[in-house]
Amino acid sequence: MLPDDLTDLTKRPGPGSHRITTVIDGRQIETLADLPPLRDRLLFVGLNPSPVSVEPGHYHQGRLGQTFWRRLITAGVIPHGTPIETADDALMAAGHGITDLLKIPTARDEATDAALTAGVGPLWQKIAIWRPAAVVFIYKRVANTCAGRQLTEPWGHLPGVALAGRPCILMPGPYAPVESVDEGLNFLRNLASALPTDRA
C-alpha cells in the first residue's frame, strides 16, 4: 500500500524507533516504516515484520533476523561493532534501505501467496521512486514471489529478474551451508564496495 502523498516515500527517518501506525485493508496496524535507500545504494526486502521487531521499532529483532544483521556486519555493509538492536539505523547511515513485501506483522511465515503477490506492485512503485543500485531479497520466498516463479539460484544475482529496471540479488538462506553463506557474503561485500559514492 502506497501513501496518498508519494513525497512521503522519499523521507529518510533519523535514528530511533521506526514503529508506525497505518491503515491496511481498513484496519489500523502497528508495523515498521519503510526506510528508503539513497539513490544507487542497496534496498533490502524482507517478508513481513514480526511482532518482536515491531515492539521496539527496529527491523529483524528475532533470532533469524539477528542472523541477517550479523551477516551484513560480516560483509562490511554495516560497521563492525554495530549493536543488533539498532542495526537498521546503521544501515540507513550507510545510505542503504530496508522494507518488507507485506507490512502486516505476524509471528511466523504464515502470509498467503495471494497476500504476498499483492505486495509486488507497491514494492515495484517504491523501487521506481527510490532507484536503488540493486534490490537484495533477504528470503527466497520473497524472491520467488517477486520473480513470479520458483528460482533455482540459492543466492547471488538473479538473471532475468528485475524490479523497476533494478537488478535483483538473493542472500543465502538462514539455514544455508557455511560455504554458501561465505560465498554469498563475499558476493555482497563486493557488490557493496562497487557502489558509486558520489550520488545521493
C-alpha positions in Angstrom: 0.0 0.0 0.0 1.4 3.4 -1.0 0.6 6.7 0.8 -1.5 9.3 -0.9 1.4 11.7 -0.9 4.3 9.9 -2.7 6.8 12.5 -1.4 6.4 10.7 2.0 8.1 7.7 0.3 11.4 9.6 -0.1 11.7 10.8 3.5 14.5 9.1 5.3 13.9 9.0 9.1 16.6 9.6 11.6 17.7 7.0 14.2 15.2 5.8 16.8 12.1 3.7 16.8 10.6 3.1 13.3 7.3 1.8 14.6 4.3 3.4 12.9 0.5 3.0 12.9 -1.0 2.8 9.4 -4.3 1.6 7.8 -4.1 -1.7 5.9 -7.2 -3.2 4.5 -9.3 -0.9 6.6 -7.6 -1.8 9.8 -5.2 0.2 11.9 -2.0 -1.8 12.1 1.2 -1.2 14.1 4.1 -2.0 11.8 7.5 -0.8 10.7 8.0 2.2 8.4 9.8 1.9 5.1 13.5 3.0 5.4 14.2 4.3 1.9 17.8 3.9 0.5 19.7 6.8 -1.1 19.9 6.6 -4.9 22.3 3.9 -6.1 22.6 2.2 -2.7 21.1 -1.1 -1.7 17.5 -1.9 -0.8 16.9 -5.0 1.4 13.5 -6.6 1.1 12.1 -8.9 3.8 8.9 -10.9 4.1 7.0 -9.0 6.8 7.7 -7.6 10.2 7.5 -9.8 13.3 5.8 -8.5 16.5 9.2 -8.9 18.3 10.6 -6.3 15.9 7.6 -4.0 15.8 7.6 -3.7 19.6 11.0 -2.0 19.8 10.5 -0.4 16.4 13.6 -1.9 14.7 13.8 -4.4 11.9 14.8 -8.0 12.3 15.0 -8.4 16.0 14.0 -12.1 16.1 16.6 -15.0 16.1 16.7 -15.3 12.3 16.6 -11.5 11.9 19.6 -11.1 14.1 21.5 -13.5 11.9 20.7 -11.2 9.0 22.3 -8.3 10.7 25.3 -10.3 11.7 25.8 -11.3 8.1 25.6 -7.6 6.9 28.3 -6.8 9.5 30.5 -9.7 8.3 30.0 -8.5 4.7 31.0 -4.9 5.7 27.7 -3.5 4.6 27.3 -2.0 8.1 30.2 -1.4 10.5 31.7 -3.9 12.9 30.5 -3.3 16.4 27.1 -2.2 15.3 24.5 -3.0 18.0 22.0 -5.5 16.6 19.2 -3.7 18.4 19.6 -0.6 16.2 21.3 -2.1 13.2 18.7 -0.6 10.9 19.9 2.8 11.9 23.4 1.9 10.9 22.1 0.6 7.6 20.4 3.9 7.0 23.6 5.8 8.0 25.4 3.8 5.3 22.8 5.0 2.7 21.0 1.7 2.3 17.4 1.0 3.0 15.0 -1.8 4.1 11.3 -2.6 3.7 9.0 -5.7 3.6 6.9 -7.2 0.9 4.0 -7.3 3.3 3.6 -4.8 6.1 1.2 -6.8 8.3 3.2 -8.3 11.2 3.0 -12.0 12.0 5.0 -14.2 14.4 5.8 -16.7 11.7 5.9 -17.1 7.9 2.2 -17.5 7.5 1.2 -15.0 4.9 -0.7 -16.4 1.9 0.8 -16.4 -1.5 -2.0 -14.0 -2.7 -1.2 -11.5 0.1 2.5 -11.5 -0.8 1.8 -11.2 -4.5 -0.4 -8.2 -3.8 2.7 -6.5 -2.3 4.8 -6.8 -5.5 3.1 -3.9 -7.3 3.6 -1.4 -4.4 7.2 -2.6 -4.0 7.8 -2.0 -7.7 6.5 1.5 -7.4 8.7 2.3 -4.4 11.7 1.0 -6.2 10.9 3.1 -9.2 10.9 6.2 -6.9 13.9 5.3 -4.8 16.1 4.0 -7.6 18.5 1.8 -5.6 21.5 0.2 -7.3 20.1 -3.2 -6.6 17.3 -5.0 -4.7 18.5 -7.6 -2.2 16.0 -10.2 -1.2 16.5 -11.4 2.4 14.4 -14.6 2.0 13.9 -16.9 -1.0 10.1 -16.8 -0.7 10.2 -13.0 -1.3 12.4 -13.5 -4.3 10.1 -16.3 -5.7 7.1 -14.1 -5.3 8.6 -11.1 -7.0 10.0 -13.2 -9.8 6.7 -14.9 -10.3 8.3 -18.3 -10.4 10.4 -20.8 -8.3 14.0 -19.7 -8.6 16.8 -22.3 -8.7 19.6 -20.0 -7.6 20.5 -20.5 -3.9 21.9 -17.0 -3.6 23.5 -14.2 -5.7 22.4 -12.3 -8.8 19.1 -13.5 -10.2 19.4 -13.5 -14.0 16.2 -12.3 -15.7 14.7 -10.9 -12.5 14.5 -7.1 -12.2 12.1 -4.7 -10.4 11.6 -1.3 -12.0 14.7 -1.9 -14.0 16.9 -2.7 -10.9 18.8 -5.9 -10.7 17.8 -8.4 -8.0 20.1 -10.3 -5.6 19.2 -13.1 -3.2 21.0 -13.5 0.1 21.9 -17.1 1.3 19.1 -18.6 3.3 19.2 -18.6 7.1 19.9 -22.3 7.2 22.3 -22.4 4.2 25.6 -24.4 4.5 28.5 -22.4 5.8 30.3 -22.5 2.4 27.3 -21.0 0.7 27.0 -18.3 3.3 30.6 -17.4 3.0 30.4 -17.2 -0.8 27.2 -15.3 -0.7 28.5 -12.7 1.8 31.7 -12.3 -0.3 29.4 -11.5 -3.3 27.5 -9.0 -1.2 30.8 -7.5 0.1 32.0 -7.0 -3.5 28.6 -5.6 -4.6 28.6 -3.0 -1.7 32.2 -1.9 -2.3 31.5 -1.3 -6.0 28.6 1.1 -5.4 29.0 4.7 -6.5 29.6 7.0 -3.6 29.2 10.4 -5.3 25.4 10.4 -5.8 22.5 10.7 -3.4 
